[in-house]
């Protein structure tokens, strides 16, 4: 169920996704979810092992009810300025308190690309 929430949403549409009717974002080095009951962004706990990345680099997607996160990081030892694309998969759980926690299931480097490349968007299809 969606309702108008006004400016409290802080629309930062660089990295967000909707999973099971909850909107998530990556902002200022942390994952957040919007609690429609109190109309505030809350920190997603339990995901500390995902490295902090540049906000504009992170892309989120619904991956079968889990959150897939893709981002790039410069590889300093590459000499010519390559980037590594990384991926994390986060399982989500709503606790009795009503808060949502994440558990990082995996977090891996997936592809070395030239510095000029970037992750533009992340889409996941369920078959």
C-alpha positions as CSV (number, residue, x, y, z in Angstrom):
1,X,0.0,0.0,0.0
2,X,1.5,3.3,-1.1
3,X,0.5,6.7,0.2
4,X,1.9,10.2,-0.2
5,X,4.7,10.8,2.3
6,X,6.0,14.3,1.4
7,X,9.5,15.5,1.7
8,X,10.6,13.1,4.4
9,X,11.4,10.5,1.8
10,X,14.6,12.5,0.9
11,X,14.4,11.3,-2.7
12,X,18.0,10.3,-3.5
13,X,17.4,8.2,-6.6
14,X,20.9,7.0,-7.2
15,X,20.6,3.7,-5.5
16,X,17.2,2.3,-4.4
17,X,14.9,-0.6,-4.9
18,X,11.5,-1.9,-3.7
19,X,11.4,-5.4,-2.2
20,X,8.1,-6.8,-0.9
21,X,6.5,-3.3,-0.8
22,X,9.4,-1.7,1.2
23,X,11.7,0.8,-0.4
24,X,15.4,0.5,0.3
25,X,18.2,2.9,-0.5
26,X,22.0,3.2,-0.1
27,X,22.8,6.7,1.2
28,X,25.8,8.2,3.1
29,X,27.5,4.9,3.6
30,X,24.6,3.0,4.9
31,X,21.6,0.9,3.7
32,X,18.2,2.3,4.8
33,X,14.6,1.3,4.5
34,X,11.6,3.6,4.7
35,X,9.2,2.8,7.6
36,X,5.8,3.9,6.4
37,X,4.3,3.7,10.0
38,X,6.5,6.5,11.3
39,X,7.4,8.0,7.9
40,X,11.2,7.9,8.5
41,X,14.2,6.3,7.0
42,X,15.7,3.6,9.3
43,X,19.1,2.0,9.1
44,X,19.2,-1.6,7.8
45,X,21.1,-3.5,10.6
46,X,23.4,-6.5,10.1
47,X,25.1,-5.4,6.8
48,X,28.3,-4.0,8.2
49,X,30.5,-6.4,6.2
50,X,29.6,-4.7,2.9
51,X,32.2,-2.1,2.4
52,X,31.2,1.6,2.2
53,X,31.1,2.7,-1.4
54,X,30.5,5.9,-3.2
55,X,26.8,6.4,-3.1
56,X,26.5,7.2,-6.8
57,X,28.3,3.9,-7.6
58,X,25.9,1.6,-5.8
59,X,22.9,0.0,-7.5
60,X,20.3,-2.0,-5.7
61,X,17.8,-4.6,-7.1
62,X,15.2,-7.1,-5.9
63,X,16.8,-10.5,-6.3
64,X,14.0,-12.9,-5.5
65,X,13.1,-11.1,-2.2
66,X,16.7,-10.5,-1.4
67,X,18.7,-7.4,-2.1
68,X,21.4,-7.5,-4.8
69,X,23.9,-4.7,-4.5
70,X,26.3,-3.9,-7.4
71,X,29.1,-1.2,-7.2
72,X,32.5,-0.5,-8.7
73,X,35.8,0.4,-7.1
74,X,39.0,1.6,-8.6
75,X,41.8,-1.1,-8.6
76,X,44.9,0.9,-7.5
77,X,47.4,-1.8,-8.5
78,X,46.0,-2.0,-12.1
79,X,48.2,0.8,-13.3
80,X,45.9,2.0,-16.1
81,X,43.0,2.7,-13.8
82,X,40.7,-0.4,-14.1
83,X,37.7,-0.8,-11.9
84,X,36.3,-4.0,-10.2
85,X,32.6,-4.6,-10.2
86,X,31.5,-6.1,-6.9
87,X,28.2,-7.8,-6.0
88,X,26.6,-8.5,-2.6
89,X,23.4,-10.5,-1.9
90,X,21.6,-9.6,1.3
91,X,18.8,-11.6,2.8
92,X,16.1,-9.5,4.5
93,X,14.2,-10.3,7.7
94,X,11.5,-8.3,9.5
95,X,11.9,-8.9,13.2
96,X,9.2,-8.9,15.9
97,X,10.1,-5.3,16.7
98,X,9.0,-4.3,13.2
99,X,12.6,-3.4,12.2
100,X,14.2,-5.0,9.2
101,X,17.6,-6.7,9.4
102,X,19.9,-7.8,6.6
103,X,22.3,-10.8,6.5
104,X,25.0,-10.7,3.9
105,X,24.9,-14.1,2.1
106,X,27.8,-13.4,-0.2
107,X,30.0,-10.5,-1.3
108,X,32.4,-11.0,-4.2
109,X,34.3,-9.3,-7.0
110,X,32.6,-10.2,-10.3
111,X,34.2,-8.4,-13.2
112,X,37.3,-6.3,-14.0
113,X,36.4,-3.4,-16.4
114,X,38.1,-0.3,-17.8
115,X,38.0,2.8,-15.6
116,X,35.5,4.5,-18.1
117,X,32.8,1.8,-17.4
118,X,30.3,2.2,-14.6
119,X,27.3,0.3,-13.3
120,X,24.3,2.2,-14.7
121,X,21.4,0.2,-13.3
122,X,20.7,-3.2,-11.8
123,X,17.8,-5.4,-12.8
124,X,17.0,-8.9,-11.7
125,X,14.5,-11.2,-13.4
126,X,12.8,-14.1,-11.6
127,X,12.2,-17.1,-13.9
